[in-house]
Amino acid sequence: MSKALPLDDYLELLRQGVQDVTTCTCGIDLERFRADRVRQLAVVKAIENIGETPGDVLADYPVFAEREKSIAWRAWKGARNRLAHGYHSIDYDLVWGMAERDVPKLGQALQEIADFEVVRLAFRQAGKTPSK
């Protein structure tokens, strides 16, 4: 078993995965995605990378994961497992849907967490406690 990373590092891994998917899908549509095997593989790998982290967060920071309900931790982990172990039967239209719908939602949730942490730090410095 590897040593747990700091929570901020896990969140950065998720943000990087979101950025990777965004980079791979920027400026293309579903038809171009369907025709581009390299891009398909890159997006699948990026989503697998995203999905690796929630299991670690659930194991190492369960209170945080429970509090942050805007992220479907178990669903991301499940998607990763399906892509990694079902590589011979991947539905790339579903992958595209994740890239267009689910990944931006994850990015938004991560931004909201980051924004809240900035507010929490400011409150701490002022000797107050924010609520969430």
C-alpha positions in Angstrom: 0.0 0.0 0.0 1.4 3.4 -0.9 1.5 6.4 1.4 -1.5 8.7 1.1 -0.9 11.9 -0.7 -2.0 15.2 0.7 -5.6 16.0 -0.3 -4.5 19.0 -2.4 -2.3 16.7 -4.5 -5.3 14.4 -5.2 -7.4 17.4 -6.2 -4.6 18.6 -8.5 -4.5 15.2 -10.1 -8.2 15.5 -10.8 -7.8 19.0 -12.2 -5.0 17.8 -14.4 -7.2 15.0 -15.7 -10.0 17.5 -16.5 -7.5 19.6 -18.4 -6.2 16.6 -20.3 -9.7 15.7 -21.5 -10.4 19.3 -22.4 -7.2 19.6 -24.4 -8.0 16.3 -26.3 -11.5 17.3 -27.2 -11.1 21.1 -27.7 -12.3 22.2 -31.2 -13.7 18.8 -32.3 -17.1 17.3 -32.6 -18.3 13.7 -32.1 -17.8 12.8 -35.7 -14.1 13.8 -35.6 -13.7 12.1 -32.3 -15.1 8.9 -33.8 -12.6 9.1 -36.6 -9.5 9.8 -34.5 -8.3 6.6 -32.8 -5.3 8.4 -31.1 -7.6 11.0 -29.6 -10.0 8.3 -28.4 -7.2 6.5 -26.6 -5.9 9.7 -25.1 -9.4 10.6 -23.7 -9.9 7.1 -22.4 -6.6 7.3 -20.6 -7.3 10.7 -19.2 -10.7 9.5 -17.9 -9.0 6.4 -16.4 -6.5 8.8 -14.7 -9.4 10.9 -13.3 -11.1 7.7 -12.1 -8.0 6.4 -10.3 -8.0 9.3 -7.8 -11.5 9.0 -6.3 -10.7 5.6 -4.7 -7.8 7.1 -3.0 -9.8 10.1 -1.8 -12.6 7.7 -0.5 -10.0 5.6 1.3 -7.7 8.4 2.7 -10.2 11.3 3.1 -13.6 9.7 3.6 -15.0 12.7 5.6 -14.0 15.1 2.8 -15.5 12.7 0.1 -18.8 12.5 2.1 -19.0 16.3 2.4 -18.2 16.9 -1.3 -21.3 15.3 -2.8 -21.0 17.3 -6.0 -18.4 14.8 -7.1 -19.6 11.3 -7.9 -16.6 9.6 -6.3 -17.8 6.0 -6.7 -19.1 6.6 -10.2 -15.8 8.0 -11.4 -14.0 5.0 -9.9 -16.5 2.7 -11.6 -16.0 4.4 -14.9 -12.2 4.0 -14.6 -12.6 0.3 -13.8 -15.0 -0.2 -16.8 -12.6 1.5 -19.2 -9.5 -0.2 -17.8 -10.9 -3.7 -17.7 -13.4 -3.5 -20.5 -11.0 -2.0 -23.1 -12.1 -4.5 -25.7 -15.7 -3.2 -25.7 -15.5 0.5 -25.0 -18.4 2.6 -26.4 -16.7 5.7 -27.6 -19.9 7.6 -27.9 -20.3 7.2 -24.2 -16.7 8.3 -23.6 -17.5 11.4 -25.7 -20.6 12.0 -23.6 -18.4 11.8 -20.4 -15.9 14.2 -22.0 -18.6 16.7 -22.9 -20.9 16.4 -19.9 -19.3 14.8 -16.9 -15.8 16.1 -17.1 -16.8 19.8 -17.2 -19.1 19.1 -14.2 -16.2 17.6 -12.4 -14.1 20.7 -13.3 -16.8 23.0 -12.0 -17.0 21.0 -8.7 -13.2 21.2 -8.3 -13.3 24.9 -8.9 -16.0 25.3 -6.2 -13.9 23.3 -3.8 -10.9 25.5 -4.5 -12.9 28.7 -4.1 -14.3 27.5 -0.8 -10.9 26.6 0.5 -9.7 30.1 -0.3 -12.6 31.5 1.7 -12.0 29.1 4.5 -8.4 30.1 4.7 -9.4 33.8 4.8 -11.9 33.1 7.6 -9.3 31.1 9.5 -6.9 34.0 9.3 -9.6 36.3 10.6 -10.4 33.9 13.4 -13.9 32.9 12.0 -15.4 29.7 10.6 -17.2 29.6 7.3 -20.1 27.1 6.8 -20.7 24.8 3.9 
